[in-house]
Amino acid sequence: MKINEVEAQVGITKKNIRFYEEQGLLSPRRNSENGYRDYGEGEVAILRQIKLMRKLGVPLEEIRRMQAGGTVADGMRRHLVALERERRDLEQSIQLCQSLKDREVRLDTLDAAVLLEEMERLEEGGTTFQDKQKNDTRPIRYAGAVVMALLMTALMAGIIVLMVWGFTAAPEDAPPLPLMGVLIAIPGVIILGVLLALYQRIREIQKGEEDDARNY
């Protein structure tokens, strides 16, 4: 199977499949004729196993241990320890949020410095709080991708318009009709490719794959 077929069958993006290969969790064979990766049912099964573990929050290093011969039970014991720690962290966050709710104060009168100091003390003791700052830049990612796609699309559309105008303004100097079609189709294909890339980029941003990769 090709990687596109695997992506559709398993529900893991090509970007993540390649990442798992780079991490040594997956080793598809190479087609001797064209050098392309050739995925079989074994690779599909492995990717489903990885997908299951990742949905449970199991880190890649733990998955690597299981693949090396460690049992799922041992991996789950270690992972449960991490989940218990996360639950304690979440309970601490709930307590702080509850205390803020009980104060009934406005944000502009809230002494955030005191609370941040308290959170820092808790973090020094091992507590980890949720930090949503990394999602604050997501709209900028959308804007950047859309702007670049629009610029490229406008450029290619402008080239098409100029070619059509040139061919109609001087039809005697215009190339043969089949060649005209090819010349006009080239920027048209580029426009389609840019729009497809934009669609895929937006999907990646929505799924947070880039942020997830940093935590792998």
Helices and strands as residue ranges (DSSP letters): H 3-10, H 14-22, E 29-30, E 37-38, H 41-55, H 60-67, H 72-103, G 107-109, H 112-124, G 132-135, H 138-169, G 171-173, H 177-207, H 209-215
